[in-house]
Amino acid sequence: MSSKQHLPPTCLPWFKDVNRFWDPHRKLYVAKIMPGEYYVTLENEMIGTVLGSCVAACVRDPKTGIGGMNHFMLPQNSQGNVNVISDAYRYGNFAMEHLINDVMKLCGNRDRLEFKVFGGGNVIRGMGSVGDKNIQFVRNYLEVEGFRISAEDLGGDHPRKILYDPKTGKVLLKRIESLHNDTLLKRETQYMDTLKEHPVEVGDVDLF
């Protein structure tokens, strides 16, 4: 295979900092998103992430193959609680609406959108039901917006690794029964601390 075939497909300019790597087994590029990130693509590439207490929503237009995925959690207070009318829920709306709006801006049709949701494991010790609160949010959000969840794998006590192919809608999921290191937990804990200390600047974002 020539080096030209290993060049990554063109990404949208605002995703230029997202890490993408060549997967020799699947012969595709994979965009790896971290907590707080999302990625939308028109190209033949996959999107991957590892979820602990965070949730990820995968969305696509089955007719066009345009789709993307986010990775987020709601900010918690020191007791691990979420206030429904607080910036926590505004942040959840922000995470979902930017993903959905990007798909629709690229000619995705709102009435055709397909949603699959994952994550929300209770894996951060001492933080109670953080994962459950994230699950409740993403389910309620999609219901209120009139979207149906076509597939989900949520809750439990284990992290998940997922790979999403927006072209086909296929999701490859692996439950991580035992962590060989604490990288995931550190990453999500740091992300949680960042949300507490530096609230996400959320403007008025509306679904169109």
TITORNU-449090 format. One record per residue (C-alpha): residue in one letter; z, x, y. Coordinates in steps of 0.5 Angstrom, whole numbers, padded with zeros to 4 digits. Layout:
N
<resn->A, Z->Z, X->X, Y->Y>
...
//
This chain:
208
<resn->M, Z->0000, X->0000, Y->0000>
<resn->S, Z->-0002, X->0003, Y->0007>
<resn->S, Z->0003, X->0004, Y->0012>
<resn->K, Z->-0001, X->-0001, Y->0016>
<resn->Q, Z->0001, X->-0007, Y->0012>
<resn->H, Z->0009, X->-0005, Y->0013>
<resn->L, Z->0008, X->-0006, Y->0020>
<resn->P, Z->0013, X->-0012, Y->0022>
<resn->P, Z->0010, X->-0018, Y->0024>
<resn->T, Z->0010, X->-0020, Y->0032>
<resn->C, Z->0016, X->-0023, Y->0034>
<resn->L, Z->0018, X->-0027, Y->0040>
<resn->P, Z->0020, X->-0023, Y->0046>
<resn->W, Z->0027, X->-0025, Y->0046>
<resn->F, Z->0028, X->-0023, Y->0039>
<resn->K, Z->0026, X->-0016, Y->0040>
<resn->D, Z->0033, X->-0013, Y->0039>
<resn->V, Z->0034, X->-0017, Y->0032>
<resn->N, Z->0034, X->-0012, Y->0026>
<resn->R, Z->0028, X->-0013, Y->0021>
<resn->F, Z->0027, X->-0009, Y->0015>
<resn->W, Z->0022, X->-0009, Y->0010>
<resn->D, Z->0024, X->-0012, Y->0003>
<resn->P, Z->0020, X->-0008, Y->-0002>
<resn->H, Z->0022, X->-0013, Y->-0008>
<resn->R, Z->0019, X->-0019, Y->-0004>
<resn->K, Z->0014, X->-0016, Y->0000>
<resn->L, Z->0016, X->-0019, Y->0006>
<resn->Y, Z->0020, X->-0017, Y->0013>
<resn->V, Z->0027, X->-0020, Y->0013>
<resn->A, Z->0030, X->-0021, Y->0020>
<resn->K, Z->0038, X->-0020, Y->0019>
<resn->I, Z->0042, X->-0024, Y->0024>
<resn->M, Z->0049, X->-0022, Y->0026>
<resn->P, Z->0055, X->-0027, Y->0028>
<resn->G, Z->0053, X->-0030, Y->0035>
<resn->E, Z->0045, X->-0029, Y->0033>
<resn->Y, Z->0039, X->-0033, Y->0032>
<resn->Y, Z->0032, X->-0032, Y->0030>
<resn->V, Z->0026, X->-0036, Y->0030>
<resn->T, Z->0019, X->-0034, Y->0027>
<resn->L, Z->0012, X->-0037, Y->0027>
<resn->E, Z->0010, X->-0031, Y->0022>
<resn->N, Z->0011, X->-0030, Y->0014>
<resn->E, Z->0018, X->-0027, Y->0014>
<resn->M, Z->0024, X->-0029, Y->0012>
<resn->I, Z->0031, X->-0029, Y->0015>
<resn->G, Z->0037, X->-0027, Y->0012>
<resn->T, Z->0045, X->-0026, Y->0014>
<resn->V, Z->0052, X->-0026, Y->0010>
<resn->L, Z->0057, X->-0032, Y->0012>
<resn->G, Z->0064, X->-0032, Y->0011>
<resn->S, Z->0067, X->-0037, Y->0015>
<resn->C, Z->0061, X->-0038, Y->0020>
<resn->V, Z->0056, X->-0043, Y->0019>
<resn->A, Z->0048, X->-0042, Y->0019>
<resn->A, Z->0043, X->-0048, Y->0020>
<resn->C, Z->0036, X->-0047, Y->0017>
<resn->V, Z->0031, X->-0051, Y->0021>
<resn->R, Z->0024, X->-0052, Y->0020>
<resn->D, Z->0018, X->-0056, Y->0021>
<resn->P, Z->0015, X->-0057, Y->0014>
<resn->K, Z->0008, X->-0058, Y->0017>
<resn->T, Z->0007, X->-0052, Y->0021>
<resn->G, Z->0012, X->-0047, Y->0018>
<resn->I, Z->0015, X->-0046, Y->0024>
<resn->G, Z->0023, X->-0045, Y->0023>
<resn->G, Z->0029, X->-0041, Y->0024>
<resn->M, Z->0036, X->-0040, Y->0023>
<resn->N, Z->0043, X->-0039, Y->0027>
<resn->H, Z->0049, X->-0036, Y->0025>
<resn->F, Z->0056, X->-0038, Y->0029>
<resn->M, Z->0063, X->-0040, Y->0029>
<resn->L, Z->0067, X->-0045, Y->0034>
<resn->P, Z->0072, X->-0041, Y->0038>
<resn->Q, Z->0079, X->-0042, Y->0036>
<resn->N, Z->0085, X->-0041, Y->0040>
<resn->S, Z->0091, X->-0037, Y->0037>
<resn->Q, Z->0093, X->-0042, Y->0032>
<resn->G, Z->0086, X->-0043, Y->0029>
<resn->N, Z->0085, X->-0050, Y->0033>
<resn->V, Z->0079, X->-0053, Y->0036>
<resn->N, Z->0079, X->-0058, Y->0042>
<resn->V, Z->0074, X->-0063, Y->0041>
<resn->I, Z->0072, X->-0063, Y->0049>
<resn->S, Z->0073, X->-0055, Y->0050>
<resn->D, Z->0068, X->-0050, Y->0051>
<resn->A, Z->0069, X->-0049, Y->0043>
<resn->Y, Z->0064, X->-0055, Y->0042>
<resn->R, Z->0060, X->-0053, Y->0048>
<resn->Y, Z->0059, X->-0047, Y->0044>
<resn->G, Z->0057, X->-0050, Y->0038>
<resn->N, Z->0052, X->-0055, Y->0042>
<resn->F, Z->0049, X->-0048, Y->0045>
<resn->A, Z->0048, X->-0045, Y->0038>
<resn->M, Z->0045, X->-0051, Y->0035>
<resn->E, Z->0040, X->-0053, Y->0041>
<resn->H, Z->0037, X->-0046, Y->0043>
<resn->L, Z->0035, X->-0046, Y->0035>
<resn->I, Z->0032, X->-0053, Y->0035>
<resn->N, Z->0029, X->-0052, Y->0042>
<resn->D, Z->0026, X->-0046, Y->0040>
<resn->V, Z->0023, X->-0049, Y->0034>
<resn->M, Z->0020, X->-0055, Y->0038>
<resn->K, Z->0017, X->-0051, Y->0044>
<resn->L, Z->0013, X->-0047, Y->0038>
<resn->C, Z->0010, X->-0054, Y->0036>
<resn->G, Z->0015, X->-0056, Y->0032>
<resn->N, Z->0015, X->-0064, Y->0031>
<resn->R, Z->0023, X->-0067, Y->0032>
<resn->D, Z->0021, X->-0072, Y->0027>
<resn->R, Z->0019, X->-0067, Y->0022>
<resn->L, Z->0025, X->-0062, Y->0022>
<resn->E, Z->0028, X->-0060, Y->0016>
<resn->F, Z->0035, X->-0058, Y->0016>
<resn->K, Z->0039, X->-0054, Y->0011>
<resn->V, Z->0046, X->-0051, Y->0012>
<resn->F, Z->0051, X->-0046, Y->0009>
<resn->G, Z->0057, X->-0042, Y->0010>
<resn->G, Z->0064, X->-0045, Y->0012>
<resn->G, Z->0068, X->-0041, Y->0007>
<resn->N, Z->0076, X->-0040, Y->0008>
<resn->V, Z->0076, X->-0033, Y->0008>
<resn->I, Z->0079, X->-0030, Y->0014>
<resn->R, Z->0087, X->-0030, Y->0012>
<resn->G, Z->0092, X->-0033, Y->0017>
<resn->M, Z->0087, X->-0037, Y->0021>
<resn->G, Z->0088, X->-0043, Y->0017>
<resn->S, Z->0081, X->-0048, Y->0016>
<resn->V, Z->0077, X->-0044, Y->0020>
<resn->G, Z->0071, X->-0045, Y->0016>
<resn->D, Z->0073, X->-0053, Y->0015>
<resn->K, Z->0072, X->-0054, Y->0022>
<resn->N, Z->0065, X->-0050, Y->0023>
<resn->I, Z->0063, X->-0055, Y->0017>
<resn->Q, Z->0066, X->-0061, Y->0021>
<resn->F, Z->0062, X->-0059, Y->0027>
<resn->V, Z->0055, X->-0058, Y->0024>
<resn->R, Z->0055, X->-0064, Y->0020>
<resn->N, Z->0057, X->-0068, Y->0026>
<resn->Y, Z->0053, X->-0065, Y->0031>
<resn->L, Z->0047, X->-0066, Y->0026>
<resn->E, Z->0049, X->-0074, Y->0025>
<resn->V, Z->0050, X->-0075, Y->0032>
<resn->E, Z->0043, X->-0072, Y->0034>
<resn->G, Z->0040, X->-0076, Y->0028>
<resn->F, Z->0038, X->-0071, Y->0024>
<resn->R, Z->0039, X->-0071, Y->0016>
<resn->I, Z->0041, X->-0065, Y->0012>
<resn->S, Z->0036, X->-0064, Y->0006>
<resn->A, Z->0041, X->-0059, Y->0003>
<resn->E, Z->0047, X->-0055, Y->0004>
<resn->D, Z->0052, X->-0051, Y->0001>
<resn->L, Z->0059, X->-0051, Y->0005>
<resn->G, Z->0066, X->-0049, Y->0004>
<resn->G, Z->0070, X->-0046, Y->-0002>
<resn->D, Z->0073, X->-0039, Y->-0002>
<resn->H, Z->0067, X->-0034, Y->-0002>
<resn->P, Z->0062, X->-0031, Y->0003>
<resn->R, Z->0055, X->-0032, Y->0002>
<resn->K, Z->0049, X->-0028, Y->0002>
<resn->I, Z->0043, X->-0032, Y->0004>
<resn->L, Z->0035, X->-0031, Y->0005>
<resn->Y, Z->0031, X->-0037, Y->0008>
<resn->D, Z->0024, X->-0037, Y->0008>
<resn->P, Z->0021, X->-0042, Y->0014>
<resn->K, Z->0014, X->-0042, Y->0011>
<resn->T, Z->0016, X->-0045, Y->0005>
<resn->G, Z->0023, X->-0048, Y->0006>
<resn->K, Z->0026, X->-0044, Y->0000>
<resn->V, Z->0033, X->-0041, Y->0001>
<resn->L, Z->0036, X->-0036, Y->-0004>
<resn->L, Z->0043, X->-0036, Y->-0004>
<resn->K, Z->0048, X->-0031, Y->-0007>
<resn->R, Z->0056, X->-0033, Y->-0007>
<resn->I, Z->0060, X->-0026, Y->-0007>
<resn->E, Z->0065, X->-0027, Y->-0011>
<resn->S, Z->0069, X->-0020, Y->-0009>
<resn->L, Z->0068, X->-0016, Y->-0003>
<resn->H, Z->0067, X->-0009, Y->-0004>
<resn->N, Z->0069, X->-0007, Y->0003>
<resn->D, Z->0072, X->-0011, Y->0009>
<resn->T, Z->0066, X->-0010, Y->0013>
<resn->L, Z->0064, X->-0018, Y->0013>
<resn->L, Z->0072, X->-0020, Y->0015>
<resn->K, Z->0072, X->-0015, Y->0020>
<resn->R, Z->0065, X->-0017, Y->0023>
<resn->E, Z->0067, X->-0024, Y->0023>
<resn->T, Z->0074, X->-0023, Y->0026>
<resn->Q, Z->0071, X->-0018, Y->0032>
<resn->Y, Z->0066, X->-0024, Y->0033>
<resn->M, Z->0072, X->-0029, Y->0033>
<resn->D, Z->0076, X->-0024, Y->0038>
<resn->T, Z->0070, X->-0024, Y->0043>
<resn->L, Z->0069, X->-0031, Y->0043>
<resn->K, Z->0076, X->-0032, Y->0045>
<resn->E, Z->0076, X->-0026, Y->0051>
<resn->H, Z->0069, X->-0027, Y->0053>
<resn->P, Z->0067, X->-0034, Y->0053>
<resn->V, Z->0060, X->-0036, Y->0052>
<resn->E, Z->0056, X->-0038, Y->0058>
<resn->V, Z->0054, X->-0044, Y->0057>
<resn->G, Z->0049, X->-0048, Y->0061>
<resn->D, Z->0046, X->-0055, Y->0061>
<resn->V, Z->0042, X->-0055, Y->0054>
<resn->D, Z->0039, X->-0061, Y->0052>
<resn->L, Z->0034, X->-0063, Y->0046>
<resn->F, Z->0027, X->-0065, Y->0048>
//
